[in-house]
Amino acid sequence: MTRLKILMLLDIREMCVCEIMVALDLTQPTASHHLGILETAGLARTRREGKWIFYSLRDKHTINLVKKLMENR
């Protein structure tokens, strides 16, 4: 469920790890772990700005599919 929650947050806007940590009450290693899995799976992408790494959805169509699947649970 954590990765789904992260995807829902990224659907709202691009976020850094620290924002995701606060929003979901996660530790930095846990948030980074889940974000790494989402990036490897091709669901999230990163953008570096100085020392900050920002995460966003790779494809907005993906989150729409996820939402449809969640509605039908």
N, CA, C and O atoms as a Tinker XYZ file with bonds, in Angstrom:
   292  protein
     1  N      0.812000   -1.199000    0.000000    73     2
     2  CA     0.000000    0.000000    0.000000    64     1     3
     3  C      0.857000    1.266000    0.000000    63     2     4     5
     4  O      0.425000    2.302000   -0.506000    81     3
     5  N      2.056000    1.195000    0.557000    73     3     6
     6  CA     2.912000    2.381000    0.616000    64     5     7
     7  C      3.229000    2.901000   -0.776000    63     6     8     9
     8  O      3.187000    4.108000   -1.012000    81     7
     9  N      3.543000    2.005000   -1.695000    73     7    10
    10  CA     3.873000    2.450000   -3.057000    64     9    11
    11  C      2.670000    3.061000   -3.748000    63    10    12    13
    12  O      2.810000    4.021000   -4.504000    81    11
    13  N      1.496000    2.518000   -3.498000    73    11    14
    14  CA     0.281000    3.111000   -4.069000    64    13    15
    15  C      0.058000    4.514000   -3.511000    63    14    16    17
    16  O     -0.321000    5.422000   -4.250000    81    15
    17  N      0.289000    4.691000   -2.231000    73    15    18
    18  CA     0.136000    6.010000   -1.619000    64    17    19
    19  C      1.141000    6.998000   -2.211000    63    18    20    21
    20  O      0.816000    8.162000   -2.445000    81    19
    21  N      2.355000    6.524000   -2.447000    73    19    22
    22  CA     3.368000    7.388000   -3.066000    64    21    23
    23  C      2.925000    7.790000   -4.469000    63    22    24    25
    24  O      3.047000    8.955000   -4.848000    81    23
    25  N      2.417000    6.839000   -5.238000    73    23    26
    26  CA     1.934000    7.158000   -6.586000    64    25    27
    27  C      0.817000    8.191000   -6.537000    63    26    28    29
    28  O      0.769000    9.094000   -7.372000    81    27
    29  N     -0.071000    8.065000   -5.573000    73    27    30
    30  CA    -1.166000    9.033000   -5.438000    64    29    31
    31  C     -0.620000   10.430000   -5.110000    63    30    32    33
    32  O     -1.118000   11.430000   -5.627000    81    31
    33  N      0.395000   10.494000   -4.257000    73    31    34
    34  CA     1.016000   11.784000   -3.953000    64    33    35
    35  C      1.666000   12.384000   -5.194000    63    34    36    37
    36  O      1.533000   13.579000   -5.459000    81    35
    37  N      2.369000   11.549000   -5.950000    73    35    38
    38  CA     3.058000   12.037000   -7.143000    64    37    39
    39  C      2.082000   12.436000   -8.239000    63    38    40    41
    40  O      2.440000   13.178000   -9.153000    81    39
    41  N      0.862000   11.950000   -8.151000    73    39    42
    42  CA    -0.166000   12.375000   -9.099000    64    41    43
    43  C     -0.551000   13.835000   -8.842000    63    42    44    45
    44  O     -0.970000   14.542000   -9.759000    81    43
    45  N     -0.409000   14.272000   -7.611000    73    43    46
    46  CA    -0.738000   15.656000   -7.251000    64    45    47
    47  C      0.349000   16.606000   -7.751000    63    46    48    49
    48  O      0.061000   17.633000   -8.366000    81    47
    49  N      1.619000   16.237000   -7.472000    73    47    50
    50  CA     2.738000   17.078000   -7.913000    64    49    51
    51  C      4.056000   16.354000   -7.689000    63    50    52    53
    52  O      4.119000   15.340000   -6.995000    81    51
    53  N      5.090000   16.891000   -8.284000    73    51    54
    54  CA     6.451000   16.411000   -8.084000    64    53    55
    55  C      6.831000   16.646000   -6.619000    63    54    56    57
    56  O      6.471000   17.665000   -6.031000    81    55
    57  N      7.566000   15.686000   -6.038000    73    55    58
    58  CA     7.935000   15.803000   -4.625000    64    57    59
    59  C      9.342000   15.273000   -4.396000    63    58    60    61
    60  O      9.830000   14.420000   -5.136000    81    59
    61  N      9.988000   15.798000   -3.350000    73    59    62
    62  CA    11.274000   15.247000   -2.934000    64    61    63
    63  C     11.020000   14.195000   -1.845000    63    62    64    65
    64  O      9.918000   14.096000   -1.305000    81    63
    65  N     12.042000   13.427000   -1.540000    73    63    66
    66  CA    11.907000   12.359000   -0.545000    64    65    67
    67  C     11.427000   12.919000    0.792000    63    66    68    69
    68  O     10.583000   12.316000    1.456000    81    67
    69  N     11.963000   14.067000    1.182000    73    67    70
    70  CA    11.596000   14.624000    2.497000    64    69    71
    71  C     10.102000   14.942000    2.580000    63    70    72    73
    72  O      9.502000   14.781000    3.642000    81    71
    73  N      9.500000   15.386000    1.494000    73    71    74
    74  CA     8.061000   15.674000    1.501000    64    73    75
    75  C      7.242000   14.388000    1.602000    63    74    76    77
    76  O      6.229000   14.340000    2.299000    81    75
    77  N      7.688000   13.357000    0.905000    73    75    78
    78  CA     6.995000   12.066000    0.939000    64    77    79
    79  C      7.112000   11.444000    2.330000    63    78    80    81
    80  O      6.158000   10.856000    2.841000    81    79
    81  N      8.293000   11.581000    2.933000    73    79    82
    82  CA     8.495000   11.073000    4.292000    64    81    83
    83  C      7.475000   11.668000    5.256000    63    82    84    85
    84  O      6.841000   10.948000    6.028000    81    83
    85  N      7.326000   12.975000    5.204000    73    83    86
    86  CA     6.417000   13.672000    6.118000    64    85    87
    87  C      4.967000   13.294000    5.825000    63    86    88    89
    88  O      4.196000   13.014000    6.743000    81    87
    89  N      4.602000   13.289000    4.553000    73    87    90
    90  CA     3.211000   13.016000    4.170000    64    89    91
    91  C      2.758000   11.622000    4.593000    63    90    92    93
    92  O      1.602000   11.423000    4.969000    81    91
    93  N      3.686000   10.651000    4.527000    73    91    94
    94  CA     3.313000    9.261000    4.817000    64    93    95
    95  C      3.900000    8.736000    6.125000    63    94    96    97
    96  O      3.749000    7.557000    6.445000    81    95
    97  N      4.569000    9.606000    6.880000    73    95    98
    98  CA     5.189000    9.222000    8.149000    64    97    99
    99  C      6.137000    8.035000    7.962000    63    98   100   101
   100  O      6.022000    7.014000    8.640000    81    99
   101  N      7.078000    8.197000    7.021000    73    99   102
   102  CA     8.068000    7.165000    6.723000    64   101   103
   103  C      9.454000    7.653000    7.116000    63   102   104   105
   104  O      9.694000    8.858000    7.203000    81   103
   105  N     10.363000    6.718000    7.352000    73   103   106
   106  CA    11.760000    7.091000    7.533000    64   105   107
   107  C     12.363000    7.353000    6.156000    63   106   108   109
   108  O     11.814000    6.932000    5.138000    81   107
   109  N     13.492000    8.050000    6.135000    73   107   110
   110  CA    14.141000    8.353000    4.856000    64   109   111
   111  C     14.546000    7.080000    4.114000    63   110   112   113
   112  O     14.303000    6.987000    2.911000    81   111
   113  N     15.161000    6.087000    4.789000    73   111   114
   114  CA    15.516000    4.862000    4.066000    64   113   115
   115  C     14.304000    4.132000    3.483000    63   114   116   117
   116  O     14.370000    3.600000    2.375000    81   115
   117  N     13.205000    4.107000    4.227000    73   115   118
   118  CA    11.997000    3.425000    3.742000    64   117   119
   119  C     11.425000    4.145000    2.529000    63   118   120   121
   120  O     11.083000    3.507000    1.533000    81   119
   121  N     11.319000    5.469000    2.604000    73   119   122
   122  CA    10.799000    6.244000    1.476000    64   121   123
   123  C     11.692000    6.061000    0.252000    63   122   124   125
   124  O     11.190000    5.846000   -0.851000    81   123
   125  N     13.000000    6.144000    0.431000    73   123   126
   126  CA    13.940000    5.988000   -0.686000    64   125   127
   127  C     13.852000    4.595000   -1.290000    63   126   128   129
   128  O     13.933000    4.439000   -2.508000    81   127
   129  N     13.690000    3.596000   -0.455000    73   127   130
   130  CA    13.564000    2.211000   -0.927000    64   129   131
   131  C     12.351000    2.071000   -1.849000    63   130   132   133
   132  O     12.466000    1.537000   -2.952000    81   131
   133  N     11.205000    2.544000   -1.401000    73   131   134
   134  CA     9.982000    2.434000   -2.202000    64   133   135
   135  C     10.079000    3.262000   -3.481000    63   134   136   137
   136  O      9.631000    2.821000   -4.540000    81   135
   137  N     10.658000    4.450000   -3.391000    73   135   138
   138  CA    10.824000    5.290000   -4.582000    64   137   139
   139  C     11.762000    4.632000   -5.589000    63   138   140   141
   140  O     11.536000    4.717000   -6.796000    81   139
   141  N     12.809000    3.979000   -5.098000    73   139   142
   142  CA    13.724000    3.260000   -5.984000    64   141   143
   143  C     13.023000    2.137000   -6.726000    63   142   144   145
   144  O     13.267000    1.926000   -7.914000    81   143
   145  N     12.160000    1.420000   -6.035000    73   143   146
   146  CA    11.395000    0.340000   -6.670000    64   145   147
   147  C     10.459000    0.911000   -7.732000    63   146   148   149
   148  O     10.346000    0.350000   -8.822000    81   147
   149  N      9.791000    2.016000   -7.425000    73   147   150
   150  CA     8.885000    2.639000   -8.397000    64   149   151
   151  C      9.648000    3.148000   -9.619000    63   150   152   153
   152  O      9.155000    3.067000  -10.743000    81   151
   153  N     10.851000    3.673000   -9.392000    73   151   154
   154  CA    11.668000    4.145000  -10.517000    64   153   155
   155  C     12.133000    2.969000  -11.377000    63   154   156   157
   156  O     12.059000    3.031000  -12.604000    81   155
   157  N     12.607000    1.911000  -10.747000    73   155   158
   158  CA    13.057000    0.719000  -11.477000    64   157   159
   159  C     11.922000    0.103000  -12.281000    63   158   160   161
   160  O     12.139000   -0.410000  -13.379000    81   159
   161  N     10.718000    0.155000  -11.738000    73   159   162
   162  CA     9.543000   -0.402000  -12.423000    64   161   163
   163  C      9.050000    0.499000  -13.556000    63   162   164   165
   164  O      8.148000    0.125000  -14.305000    81   163
   165  N      9.643000    1.682000  -13.675000    73   163   166
   166  CA     9.241000    2.593000  -14.740000    64   165   167
   167  C      8.014000    3.421000  -14.414000    63   166   168   169
   168  O      7.419000    4.021000  -15.310000    81   167
   169  N      7.623000    3.465000  -13.150000    73   167   170
   170  CA     6.433000    4.219000  -12.748000    64   169   171
   171  C      6.759000    5.641000  -12.303000    63   170   172   173
   172  O      5.911000    6.529000  -12.388000    81   171
   173  N      7.973000    5.858000  -11.833000    73   171   174
   174  CA     8.390000    7.186000  -11.374000    64   173   175
   175  C      9.693000    7.564000  -12.070000    63   174   176   177
   176  O     10.447000    6.706000  -12.530000    81   175
   177  N      9.935000    8.865000  -12.132000    73   175   178
   178  CA    11.204000    9.347000  -12.691000    64   177   179
   179  C     11.772000   10.393000  -11.742000    63   178   180   181
   180  O     11.065000   10.933000  -10.892000    81   179
   181  N     13.047000   10.664000  -11.903000    73   179   182
   182  CA    13.712000   11.619000  -11.024000    64   181   183
   183  C     14.242000   12.803000  -11.819000    63   182   184   185
   184  O     14.504000   12.726000  -13.019000    81   183
   185  N     14.384000   13.897000  -11.088000    73   183   186
   186  CA    14.995000   15.108000  -11.621000    64   185   187
   187  C     15.856000   15.674000  -10.503000    63   186   188   189
   188  O     15.387000   15.885000   -9.385000    81   187
   189  N     17.118000   15.916000  -10.822000    73   187   190
   190  CA    18.042000   16.434000   -9.811000    64   189   191
   191  C     18.135000   17.955000   -9.933000    63   190   192   193
   192  O     18.243000   18.515000  -11.024000    81   191
   193  N     18.089000   18.592000   -8.769000    73   191   194
   194  CA    18.264000   20.043000   -8.693000    64   193   195
   195  C     19.206000   20.311000   -7.531000    63   194   196   197
   196  O     18.787000   20.331000   -6.373000    81   195
   197  N     20.472000   20.514000   -7.841000    73   195   198
   198  CA    21.480000   20.655000   -6.792000    64   197   199
   199  C     21.597000   19.350000   -6.029000    63   198   200   201
   200  O     21.816000   18.296000   -6.625000    81   199
   201  N     21.454000   19.414000   -4.711000    73   199   202
   202  CA    21.537000   18.191000   -3.902000    64   201   203
   203  C     20.189000   17.494000   -3.765000    63   202   204   205
   204  O     20.114000   16.405000   -3.196000    81   203
   205  N     19.127000   18.102000   -4.276000    73   203   206
   206  CA    17.780000   17.555000   -4.146000    64   205   207
   207  C     17.426000   16.670000   -5.328000    63   206   208   209
   208  O     17.784000   16.961000   -6.470000    81   207
   209  N     16.720000   15.591000   -5.039000    73   207   210
   210  CA    16.178000   14.724000   -6.089000    64   209   211
   211  C     14.665000   14.788000   -5.977000    63   210   212   213
   212  O     14.093000   14.514000   -4.922000    81   211
   213  N     14.031000   15.152000   -7.069000    73   211   214
   214  CA    12.580000   15.258000   -7.113000    64   213   215
   215  C     12.007000   14.095000   -7.894000    63   214   216   217
   216  O     12.550000   13.701000   -8.927000    81   215
   217  N     10.916000   13.550000   -7.402000    73   215   218
   218  CA    10.249000   12.415000   -8.033000    64   217   219
   219  C      8.930000   12.869000   -8.633000    63   218   220   221
   220  O      8.235000   13.723000   -8.082000    81   219
   221  N      8.599000   12.276000   -9.776000    73   219   222
   222  CA     7.313000   12.543000  -10.420000    64   221   223
   223  C      6.871000   11.271000  -11.124000    63   222   224   225
   224  O      7.644000   10.325000  -11.278000    81   223
   225  N      5.619000   11.266000  -11.547000    73   223   226
   226  CA     5.118000   10.120000  -12.305000    64   225   227
   227  C      5.744000   10.122000  -13.688000    63   226   228   229
   228  O      5.883000   11.172000  -14.314000    81   227
   229  N      6.115000    8.956000  -14.155000    73   227   230
   230  CA     6.663000    8.854000  -15.505000    64   229   231
   231  C      5.549000    9.044000  -16.534000    63   230   232   233
   232  O      5.760000    9.659000  -17.579000    81   231
   233  N      4.377000    8.519000  -16.237000    73   231   234
   234  CA     3.268000    8.562000  -17.191000    64   233   235
   235  C      1.959000    8.732000  -16.423000    63   234   236   237
   236  O      1.608000    7.881000  -15.606000    81   235
   237  N      1.246000    9.804000  -16.673000    73   235   238
   238  CA    -0.024000   10.069000  -15.971000    64   237   239
   239  C     -1.073000    9.000000  -16.267000    63   238   240   241
   240  O     -1.985000    8.798000  -15.465000    81   239
   241  N     -0.961000    8.316000  -17.398000    73   239   242
   242  CA    -1.922000    7.260000  -17.723000    64   241   243
   243  C     -1.826000    6.103000  -16.724000    63   242   244   245
   244  O     -2.819000    5.435000  -16.436000    81   243
   245  N     -0.630000    5.881000  -16.207000    73   243   246
   246  CA    -0.422000    4.796000  -15.252000    64   245   247
   247  C     -1.258000    5.010000  -13.997000    63   246   248   249
   248  O     -1.903000    4.079000  -13.515000    81   247
   249  N     -1.254000    6.230000  -13.466000    73   247   250
   250  CA    -2.002000    6.484000  -12.236000    64   249   251
   251  C     -3.495000    6.348000  -12.486000    63   250   252   253
   252  O     -4.232000    5.910000  -11.602000    81   251
   253  N     -3.951000    6.716000  -13.675000    73   251   254
   254  CA    -5.368000    6.542000  -14.000000    64   253   255
   255  C     -5.743000    5.064000  -13.998000    63   254   256   257
   256  O     -6.823000    4.698000  -13.534000    81   255
   257  N     -4.865000    4.220000  -14.512000    73   255   258
   258  CA    -5.091000    2.779000  -14.501000    64   257   259
   259  C     -5.108000    2.251000  -13.067000    63   258   260   261
   260  O     -5.964000    1.443000  -12.709000    81   259
   261  N     -4.171000    2.704000  -12.260000    73   259   262
   262  CA    -4.114000    2.284000  -10.855000    64   261   263
   263  C     -5.402000    2.672000  -10.134000    63   262   264   265
   264  O     -5.954000    1.877000   -9.374000    81   263
   265  N     -5.878000    3.889000  -10.370000    73   263   266
   266  CA    -7.124000    4.339000   -9.734000    64   265   267
   267  C     -8.301000    3.462000  -10.152000    63   266   268   269
   268  O     -9.141000    3.112000   -9.323000    81   267
   269  N     -8.363000    3.111000  -11.426000    73   267   270
   270  CA    -9.444000    2.237000  -11.910000    64   269   271
   271  C     -9.381000    0.875000  -11.223000    63   270   272   273
   272  O    -10.406000    0.336000  -10.805000    81   271
   273  N     -8.179000    0.328000  -11.110000    73   271   274
   274  CA    -8.015000   -0.972000  -10.455000    64   273   275
   275  C     -8.426000   -0.902000   -8.988000    63   274   276   277
   276  O     -9.037000   -1.835000   -8.468000    81   275
   277  N     -8.095000    0.197000   -8.323000    73   275   278
   278  CA    -8.441000    0.351000   -6.912000    64   277   279
   279  C     -9.954000    0.488000   -6.729000    63   278   280   281
   280  O    -10.499000    0.014000   -5.732000    81   279
   281  N    -10.630000    1.127000   -7.674000    73   279   282
   282  CA   -12.085000    1.274000   -7.599000    64   281   283
   283  C    -12.786000   -0.076000   -7.679000    63   282   284   285
   284  O    -13.843000   -0.271000   -7.080000    81   283
   285  N    -12.197000   -0.997000   -8.417000    73   283   286
   286  CA   -12.823000   -2.296000   -8.658000    64   285   287
   287  C    -12.417000   -3.354000   -7.643000    63   286   288   289
   288  O    -12.699000   -4.535000   -7.844000    81   287
   289  N    -11.767000   -2.958000   -6.564000    73   287   290
   290  CA   -11.338000   -3.921000   -5.537000    64   289   291
   291  C    -12.495000   -4.391000   -4.733000    63   290   292
   292  O    -12.325000   -5.203000   -3.823000    81   291
